[in-house]
Amino acid sequence: MATGTRVDVRHDPLRPERAVVDRFADRWFAAAGIVGLGLIAFIVGLMFVTLAR
């Protein structure tokens, strides 16, 4: 990023020295990973049910 670029920042008002740039990936990476693992488990489960018939 260029100097002077505006960015959103997340911080704890009681500890402003620990401020971090608010990025989409930081917020949603863990949730997307859990959803991805759930989808894989769902697909594997469907395969077992389909093959068991």
LOMIVO-388601 format. One record per residue (C-alpha): residue in one letter; x negated, y, z. Coordinates in pm, whole numbers, plus 50000, padded with zeros to 5 digits. Layout:
BEGIN
aXYZ ...
// end
This chain:
BEGIN
m500005000050000 a498895034849927 t498195059150206 g501315078950289 t503755051650180 r506825049850401 v507415016150567 d509885002550821 v508284993851154 r509474971051434 h508334978851785 d509184974552149 p509815009252294 l508034998452612 r504924987252417 p504605009452108 e500964999252060 r502224965151940 a504174979051643 v504244958151324 v505384964650969 d508884950350919 r508634925550631 f511344903250485 a509114872350494 d508314877050864 r511994877850951 w513334849650737 f510474824850676 a511254802650977 a515004802350907 a514444793850541 g512104765650641 i514664750750878 v517394753150613 g515054736850361 l514334707750595 g518054704150662 l518784702350289 i516124675650243 a517604655450529 f521084659750380 i519944647650038 v518134617750186 g521264609450388 l523414611150074 m521004587849899 f521294562250181 v525094564250181 t525264561349802 l522814532249784 a524504513650073 r527744509249878 
// end
